[in-house]
Amino acid sequence: MTTPSRRFIDQRIPGRRLLHSPGPTPVPDEVLHALTMQPMDHGDPRLDEVIADCEAGLKRVLQTDRGEPFFFGCNGHGAWEAAIENLLAPNARVLVPGTGHFSEGWAVQAEVLGRRVTRTPWVPGLPIDPAAVEQALREDKAHEIAAVFVVHTDTSSGITSDLAALRAAVEAAKHPALFVVDVVASLGAERFAMDAAGADAVVGASQKGLMCPPGIGFLAVNERAWKVAEANPAPRAYWDIVQRRSPLSYRKFYGTPPQNLCFALRAALGLLEQEGLQQVWARHRQLADLVHAAVEGWKAGGALDFFCTVPAARSNAVTTISVPEGTDVDALRAIAREQFQSAFAGALGPLQGKGFRIGHLGDQNVSTVLGVLGAAEAALRALGIPVGDGVGRAVRLVGER
Ligand SMILES: Cc1ncc(COP(=O)(O)O)c(C=O)c1O
């Protein structure tokens, strides 16, 4: 009997399939080729060189002189756990400002691991409110809050919060908490500089703006965060950055490094640098503008809208589009994926079933974005959802440039 998964594997579909989930994102050929290199023995200095290149390259992409990166064989949840276990003592308190599904996920993970969490409210459609952060910190007269965990871009809501305003809120409250930023979805898409943002620590993962397969997470810490980790009595092994600070690759990874992913990461970081970070950010801005133009066009049909109500907070990485109650979002995605070869995502958590998400981060260009917009518009029309001319609007925007 043919199982459904076998059926999909056997089916040859001509041409490229477009991947516009907000992670994983398409992997460039150069990165795929790097993945296929043979692994090396633990003592091979070439391997040390690859890892040193990943560390140096990531530091440049994070725009940091002061941050020290530690890599883990893990996804973004693993990187969250590395931040929790290293930067929060058992039973410590952390402030997690509400920005949607992902801030709540990080908060819950901290609670599961025995930390206490203070949340600021999540207001759907809006970025994090710096005033609420300042107030929460001012109310913490005993300075119990050890860290503020900020999700820069919430990939579910498609909202990017203003890190400068949030850092300023911490300063205004004169609070010593560490400022820890999740750049899982924003790195490579939004202008970001770890040192200039005043971030004491940053967490990220390989499968979004870094254009790699899933499987590498990282935590980068400055001297202040390092001292907290060093003094932290929380029992930990695999995630412990203190044990990982070593010249030996085997120690750096608490065991065998995920070598092929490191080869891939080195290649991907090289591609970002070759393009130039300024250009990478400008390209993401331009691609986001195209998607936003299309959504403006679709909106004219009266059914769809942006989930994010503040235009300046709409992310360069992903756009979340809300749909009328009762819309079959899974059917919409299935039509786009199976009939038109373009994959995009559904909304998550409290937004599940209420919208869909078009990722425009990573190895994308004008043609791939126009492609997914075309597929999405065709799928919307196939389901009878009234939409205005979104693709035409995006195409005209390309023409004006
Ligand atoms: C902002 C953000 N943080 C953390 C995560 C968790 O990452 P992962 O799914 O790799 O565990 C995601 C996943 O999409 C994310 O978008």
The ligand as an ORCA input file, in Angstrom:
! r2SCAN-3c Opt
* xyz 0 1
  C      11.255     34.489     17.263
  C      11.385     33.018     17.473
  N      11.976     32.561     18.580
  C      12.121     31.246     18.816
  C      11.635     30.316     17.917
  C      11.775     28.860     18.211
  O      12.622     28.306     17.250
  P      12.575     26.752     16.855
  O      11.289     26.510     16.170
  O      13.769     26.627     15.966
  O      12.715     25.969     18.094
  C      11.030     30.745     16.737
  C      10.521     29.781     15.746
  O       9.960     30.107     14.748
  C      10.906     32.130     16.522
  O      10.323     32.579     15.412
*
